Amino acid sequence: MNVGEWAYKRSINPLSGNKVAFVAEGREYTYRDFNKRVNRLANGLLSLGLRKGDRVAGLFFNCVPFMDAYFACAKCGFIWVPLNFRLTASELAGLFEDTRPRAFLFHSEFNDRVTELRGLYDKPLELWAVAGEPVPDFAEDYEAWAAGFDDSEPRAPEPPDMEDPQMLMFTSGTTGKPKGALLPHRKTFFNTFNDVLELLFDSNAVSLVSIPIFHSGGINIITMPTFYCGGTVIFQKFWNPQEALQIINDRKVTHFGAVPTMLQMMLDVPDFERYDLSSLRGVGIGGSPASRELLENIRDRMKVPLVAQVFGCTETSVVCYCTNMEKIGSAGLPQFLGDVKVIKEDGSEVTPGSGEVGEVCARGPMVMLGYWNNPEATAEAIVDGWFHFGDLATVDEDGYIYIVDRKKDMIISGGENIYPAEVEKVLSTHPAVADVAVIGAPDPKWGEVGLALVVPREGREITLQEIEDFCEGKLARYKIPKQLLKVESIPRTLTGKILKKELRQAYLEQRS
């Protein structure tokens, strides 16, 4: 069995076939109609000569064409490559060079960026297809093109099995070079099953998905468990806290997931109390730590019976969850299917309740196959079957895991990962910058933002506005530093590595 078969089995099930699977942009799609859309796209891609293992990339807001491609690829053995719609054309071109997709689907809102991408990436593709209008002259109208193919189940020459790769989702390392986590069908199934067990999904689930579905949180933690159970998924194309509250009110939403910033924005809506949120069974929180005050407000003001903090990453999806309000601040306990441990430098596990700090590791069927075209990074991340997160944690006497620091230097801003080395590489090319380091600085709205510590060249001045202008078009906007501090020097090791710990300490002292 593969994940693509879920769409077929839901479509023929008498309890779900005529049920609404997706609501998006004012339109409803039943499971039966959705499966026909999937089949038309799958048969279209097969007609182009795509075969098992070929990549199909997409640049979409939350929408049904994204899900068409997700399931069409899963049925045929193609690898679906969802891309972050915040990336610049040059960043996308780098990912195209790495993955060499044979087909690319995108929203018409990205026409200008895709046109620029085509100027940077000159390899031929079998298909450029756009959802929405206008349709550029180099692309097919997605809906019209797919409608020309049969809606019967595709006959893939080599149907995929559970161990075959299903998705290639990009994350990044501290080197700044994006890494593609190769995720098998097996991972999707076991992650979905874990979430169904722990987070109260069933056939009556109505889930609002506002987190971008190119993220693991949007597709793996909310969308797929709902679909698996035969529930209804509502996509919010553009995040708007007031609209989200209205959807929950009107559609009787049962499940909602978000990063802390999004939930705080909802609570800050001026007429928050007028919305009826009594249908909510559970709210999932991930992406960055949530404060005690926020969690208590979600429980008390939103009156949600289950508030679940989740911990994981693209390579594993969720591995820990915490629904115990007495353990606020904890990453939680390991999920049902899979193992998690916290190990010290010598490889032994920390003693629960001792305060010892170690690195979080996980193993099980929800772990990725490895990094795309990067055996060195794979060998570093997966050791003896255990995936190493790079997060440092303690374990209390009840087995709850508490993250205390990040071994890596990643910044999490509003749920988006920012990798300092990538930003530093761009800033180092500024003519007024002699040296630079980027660290995370506390921010009341986003949790963290990038702080650029800059050593100006002799006789040169530099401002935050100049930094922002220089980065425009080179980095996605969320990656651009929001704060600037001019310093005399950047502390480094003998091998040239930036001493981030010293920088953080110096910054916090200066701030206080």
C-alpha positions in Angstrom: 0.0 0.0 0.0 1.1 3.6 -0.6 -0.2 7.0 0.5 -1.8 7.6 -2.9 -4.3 4.8 -2.3 -5.8 6.7 0.6 -7.6 9.0 -1.9 -9.0 6.0 -3.8 -10.2 4.2 -0.7 -11.8 7.3 0.7 -13.6 7.9 -2.6 -15.2 4.5 -2.8 -16.1 4.3 0.9 -19.8 4.7 1.3 -19.3 6.7 4.5 -16.9 9.2 3.0 -17.2 9.2 -0.8 -19.8 12.0 -1.0 -18.5 13.8 2.1 -16.6 17.1 1.8 -12.9 16.4 1.9 -11.6 19.9 1.2 -12.9 23.5 1.5 -10.8 26.1 -0.3 -11.4 29.5 -1.8 -15.1 29.3 -1.4 -15.5 25.8 -3.0 -16.1 22.3 -1.6 -14.6 19.1 -2.9 -16.0 15.7 -2.0 -13.6 12.7 -1.6 -15.0 11.2 -4.8 -14.6 14.3 -6.9 -11.2 15.0 -5.4 -9.9 11.5 -6.3 -11.0 12.1 -9.9 -8.9 15.3 -9.9 -5.9 13.4 -8.6 -6.3 10.7 -11.3 -6.5 13.3 -14.1 -3.2 14.9 -13.0 -1.6 11.5 -12.4 -2.5 10.3 -15.9 -1.4 13.6 -17.4 2.0 13.3 -15.7 2.4 9.7 -16.9 1.6 10.8 -20.4 4.6 13.1 -20.3 6.9 10.2 -19.7 7.5 10.7 -15.9 8.6 7.6 -14.1 9.1 6.4 -10.6 11.5 8.6 -8.7 11.1 11.7 -10.9 10.5 14.9 -9.1 7.5 17.2 -9.4 7.8 20.6 -7.7 5.2 23.0 -6.6 4.9 26.6 -5.4 1.5 27.1 -3.9 -0.5 28.8 -1.2 -2.8 26.4 0.7 -5.0 25.0 -2.0 -6.5 21.9 -3.6 -4.1 21.8 -6.6 -1.3 21.3 -4.1 -3.2 18.2 -2.7 -3.9 17.0 -6.3 -0.1 16.9 -6.9 0.6 15.4 -3.5 -1.6 12.4 -4.1 -1.0 12.1 -7.9 2.8 11.8 -7.1 2.1 9.3 -4.3 0.0 7.1 -6.6 2.6 7.0 -9.4 5.8 6.9 -7.4 6.9 10.4 -8.3 8.5 12.5 -5.6 6.5 15.6 -4.6 8.8 18.7 -3.8 6.7 21.4 -2.1 8.6 24.7 -2.1 8.4 27.6 0.3 6.5 30.4 -1.4 8.6 33.0 0.5 11.8 32.1 -1.3 13.3 34.4 -3.9 13.8 33.3 -7.5 17.5 32.8 -7.0 16.8 30.6 -3.9 14.3 28.6 -5.9 16.8 28.2 -8.8 19.3 26.7 -6.4 16.7 24.1 -5.3 15.8 23.3 -8.9 19.5 22.7 -9.6 19.6 20.3 -6.7 16.4 18.3 -7.5 16.0 18.7 -11.3 12.2 18.5 -11.4 10.5 17.3 -14.6 7.3 19.2 -13.9 6.5 22.4 -12.0 3.0 23.6 -10.8 2.5 27.0 -9.3 -0.1 29.7 -8.3 -0.6 32.6 -10.7 0.3 35.0 -7.9 3.9 33.8 -8.4 4.0 34.5 -12.2 6.7 37.2 -11.9 8.9 35.1 -9.7 8.6 32.0 -11.9 9.4 34.2 -15.0 12.5 35.3 -13.2 13.2 31.7 -12.1 13.1 30.6 -15.8 15.8 33.1 -16.5 18.1 31.6 -13.8 17.3 27.9 -14.5 17.7 26.8 -18.1 17.1 23.1 -17.9 14.0 21.9 -19.8 10.9 20.7 -18.0 8.1 18.6 -19.4 5.4 20.8 -17.8 5.0 24.3 -16.4 1.4 24.6 -15.2 -0.3 27.5 -13.4 -3.3 27.5 -11.2 -5.3 30.7 -11.6 -5.1 33.6 -14.0 -3.4 35.2 -15.9 -1.7 32.3 -17.6 1.8 33.2 -18.9 2.8 32.1 -22.4 5.3 29.5 -21.2 2.7 27.7 -19.0 -0.3 25.5 -19.3 -3.6 26.4 -17.6 -3.5 23.8 -14.8 -7.3 23.1 -14.6 -7.8 23.0 -18.4 -4.7 20.9 -19.0 -5.5 18.3 -16.4 -9.2 18.1 -17.5 -8.0 16.6 -20.8 -7.0 13.4 -19.1 -8.9 10.3 -18.0 -10.1 10.3 -14.4 -9.7 6.5 -13.9 -7.1 5.1 -11.6 -3.6 5.6 -13.1 -1.6 2.5 -14.2 1.9 3.4 -13.0 4.5 1.0 -14.4 6.2 0.7 -11.0 3.7 1.6 -8.2 5.5 2.7 -5.0 5.5 0.8 -1.8 5.9 2.0 1.8 9.7 2.3 1.7 9.8 4.4 -1.5 10.3 8.1 -1.2 7.1 10.2 -1.3 8.2 13.7 -0.6 11.3 15.9 -0.6 10.8 18.6 1.9 13.6 21.2 2.3 15.1 22.2 5.6 18.5 23.7 6.2 21.6 23.2 8.3 23.9 25.6 10.0 26.0 25.7 6.9 23.2 27.6 5.3 22.9 25.2 2.4 19.3 23.8 2.1 18.9 20.1 2.8 16.2 18.0 1.3 14.7 15.5 3.7 13.6 12.5 1.7 10.4 11.2 3.3 9.0 7.7 2.5 5.4 6.7 2.3 6.1 4.7 5.5 6.8 7.9 7.4 3.6 9.6 6.3 1.6 6.6 7.5 3.2 6.2 10.9 3.2 9.9 11.6 -0.5 10.1 10.6 -1.3 7.2 12.8 0.6 8.7 15.8 -1.4 11.9 15.4 -4.7 10.1 15.1 -4.0 8.2 18.3 -2.9 11.2 20.4 -4.7 14.3 19.0 -8.4 13.1 18.8 -8.8 12.9 15.0 -11.8 10.9 13.7 -14.3 11.0 10.8 -16.1 13.9 12.4 -13.0 16.1 12.5 -13.2 19.5 10.8 -9.7 20.9 10.6 -8.7 24.5 9.8 -5.3 24.5 8.2 -3.7 28.0 8.3 -0.1 26.9 8.5 1.4 26.7 5.0 1.2 23.1 3.8 4.7 23.3 2.3 5.6 23.0 6.0 5.5 19.6 7.8 3.2 21.1 10.4 0.6 22.0 7.8 0.6 18.9 5.7 1.8 16.1 8.0 0.3 17.1 11.4 -3.1 18.5 10.5 -4.1 17.8 6.9 -3.1 14.1 6.5 -4.6 12.9 9.8 -7.9 14.6 9.0 -7.9 13.1 5.5 -6.9 9.6 6.7 -9.9 9.6 9.1 -12.4 10.9 6.5 -12.8 14.3 8.0 -13.0 17.7 6.4 -10.0 20.0 5.8 -10.5 23.8 5.4 -7.7 25.6 3.8 -7.0 29.3 4.7 -5.1 30.7 1.7 -3.8 33.8 3.4 -3.3 34.0 7.2 -5.8 36.4 8.8 -6.6 35.9 12.6 -10.1 37.4 12.4 -11.0 35.3 9.4 -9.7 32.2 11.2 -11.9 32.9 14.1 -14.9 33.4 11.8 -14.2 30.1 10.0 -14.0 28.3 13.4 -17.3 30.0 14.4 -19.1 29.3 11.1 -17.8 25.8 10.1 -17.7 24.4 13.7 -14.0 23.6 13.4 -12.8 20.8 15.7 -9.0 21.0 15.2 -6.7 23.9 14.6 -2.9 24.1 14.6 -0.6 27.1 14.7 2.7 28.6 15.8 2.5 30.7 19.0 2.5 34.0 17.1 -0.6 33.1 15.2 -2.5 32.1 18.3 -1.5 35.3 20.1 -2.8 37.3 17.1 -6.1 35.5 17.4 -6.4 36.3 21.1 -5.6 39.9 20.3 -8.5 40.4 17.9 -10.5 43.3 19.5 -13.9 41.5 19.5 -12.5 38.0 20.2 -15.2 37.2 22.8 -18.0 37.3 20.2 -16.8 34.2 18.3 -18.2 30.8 19.2 -15.2 28.5 19.5 -17.0 25.8 21.5 -16.6 23.2 18.6 -12.9 23.1 19.1 -11.7 19.8 20.5 -8.0 20.5 20.3 -5.4 23.1 19.4 -1.9 22.0 18.4 1.1 24.4 19.0 4.5 23.9 17.5 7.3 25.6 15.6 8.6 27.5 18.7 8.1 27.4 22.5 4.9 28.9 23.8 4.7 30.9 27.1 2.7 29.7 30.1 0.5 32.8 29.7 -0.3 32.0 26.1 -1.1 28.3 26.8 -3.4 29.3 29.7 -5.2 31.9 27.6 -5.8 29.3 24.9 -7.2 26.9 27.5 -9.3 29.5 29.4 -10.3 32.1 26.8 -10.7 29.7 23.8 -12.1 27.0 26.2 -10.2 24.2 24.4 -10.3 20.9 26.2 -7.0 19.7 24.6 -4.0 22.0 24.2 -1.2 20.1 22.7 2.4 21.3 22.4 4.2 19.3 19.8 8.0 18.8 19.2 9.6 17.4 16.1 11.1 18.6 12.8 10.8 18.0 9.0 12.9 14.9 9.2 10.7 13.2 11.7 7.5 15.2 12.0 6.1 15.0 15.6 8.0 12.8 18.0 6.9 14.3 21.3 3.7 15.9 22.5 2.6 17.5 25.7 -1.1 17.9 26.8 -0.4 18.1 30.5 -0.9 21.8 31.6 1.1 21.0 34.7 4.1 20.4 32.5 3.9 23.7 30.6 7.2 24.4 28.8 7.8 20.7 28.2 8.3 19.2 24.7 6.4 16.3 26.3 6.5 12.5 26.1 7.4 10.3 23.1 4.5 9.5 20.8 3.0 6.0 20.7 4.9 4.7 17.7 8.6 5.5 18.0 11.3 5.9 20.5 12.9 9.1 21.9 15.9 9.4 24.2 18.2 12.2 25.5 21.9 11.3 25.4 25.0 12.8 26.9 28.3 13.3 25.0 29.4 9.7 26.0 26.3 8.2 24.4 24.6 7.3 27.7 21.1 8.5 28.5 20.5 11.3 30.9 19.1 10.3 34.3 15.5 11.5 34.7 15.1 14.2 37.3 18.9 14.7 37.6 19.1 18.0 35.6 21.6 16.4 33.2 21.6 17.9 29.7 21.8 15.8 26.5 20.9 15.8 22.9 17.4 14.7 21.8 17.4 11.6 19.5 14.6 9.6 17.9 14.2 6.4 16.0 11.2 4.6 14.4 9.2 4.4 11.3 8.5 8.1 11.2 12.1 9.0 10.5 13.3 10.2 7.0 15.3 8.0 4.6 18.1 10.6 4.5 19.1 13.9 2.9 18.8 14.3 -0.8 22.3 14.0 -2.5 23.9 14.6 0.9 25.3 11.3 2.4 27.7 13.2 4.7 24.8 15.1 6.3 22.7 11.9 6.5 25.5 10.1 8.3 25.9 12.9 10.7 22.2 13.1 11.5 21.3 9.4 11.6 23.7 7.3 13.8 22.9 3.7 14.5 19.3 4.3 13.4 18.8 7.3 15.7 18.1 10.7 14.3 20.0 13.5 16.2 18.0 16.7 16.5 20.7 19.0 17.6 18.5 20.2 20.4 19.7 19.9 24.0 17.3 18.9 26.7 16.7 17.6 30.2 14.3 14.9 31.4 12.2 15.2 34.5 11.3 12.4 36.9 8.1 11.7 35.0 9.9 11.3 31.7 8.9 14.7 30.2 11.5 16.2 28.0 12.4 19.9 28.3 14.4 21.7 25.6 17.0 24.0 27.1 19.0 25.1 24.1 19.7 24.5 20.4 22.9 22.8 19.6 22.7 24.4 16.2 22.3 28.1 15.7 18.9 28.1 14.0 16.6 31.0 14.8 12.8 30.3 14.8 10.8 33.5 13.9 7.1 33.2 13.8 7.4 29.4 13.2 9.8 29.9 10.2 13.4 28.6 10.5 16.2 31.1 9.8 19.7 29.8 9.4 22.3 32.4 10.4 25.1 31.1 8.1 22.8 31.7 5.0 22.1 35.3 6.1 25.7 35.9 7.0 26.8 34.8 3.6 24.7 37.4 1.9 25.5 40.2 4.4 29.3 39.6 4.0 29.1 40.7 0.4 27.8 44.2 1.4 30.6 46.8 0.6 30.3 48.4 4.0 30.5 45.2 6.0 34.0 44.0 7.2 32.6 41.1 9.3 29.2 39.9 10.4 27.4 37.4 12.6 23.7 36.8 13.0 22.0 35.6 16.2 18.4 35.4 17.5 17.1 38.3 19.5 13.9 38.1 21.6 10.8 39.7 20.0 7.4 40.1 21.5 5.5 39.4 18.3 7.6 36.8 16.5 9.3 35.1 19.4 12.7 35.7 17.8 14.1 37.8 15.0 17.5 38.0 13.4 20.0 40.4 14.9 22.9 41.3 12.6 26.1 42.1 14.5 28.2 44.1 12.0 31.8 45.3 12.0 31.7 48.2 9.5 34.6 48.8 7.1 36.8 51.6 8.1 35.3 54.9 7.2 32.0 53.4 6.3 28.6 53.7 8.1 25.7 51.2 7.8 22.1 51.3 8.8 19.4 48.7 9.3 17.5 50.2 6.3 20.6 49.7 4.1 20.8 46.1 5.3 17.1 45.5 4.5 17.4 47.1 1.1 20.5 45.1 0.3 18.9 41.7 1.2 15.7 42.4 -0.7 15.5 39.8 -3.5 18.5 37.9 -2.2 16.7 36.5 0.9 13.1 35.7 1.7 11.8 38.7 3.8 11.4 36.7 7.0 15.2 35.9 6.9 16.2 39.5 6.7 17.5 40.8 10.1 15.1 43.0 11.9 17.8 44.5 14.3 21.3 45.8 13.8 24.1 46.2 16.3 27.5 47.7 15.2 30.4 46.0 17.0 34.2 46.3 17.0 34.9 42.6 16.4 33.3 39.2 16.0 34.7 36.5 18.3 35.9 33.4 16.5 37.7 30.2 17.1 41.2 29.5 15.7 39.5 27.7 12.8 37.4 30.8 12.0 34.0 29.6 13.4 31.9 32.3 15.1 31.6 31.9 18.8 27.8 32.4 18.9 27.5 31.6 22.6 29.8 34.6 23.5 27.9 36.8 21.2 24.6 35.9 22.8 26.0 36.5 26.2 27.4 39.9 25.2 24.2 40.9 23.5 22.0 40.0 26.5 24.3 41.8 28.9 24.2 44.9 26.7 20.4 44.6 26.4 19.9 44.3 30.2 
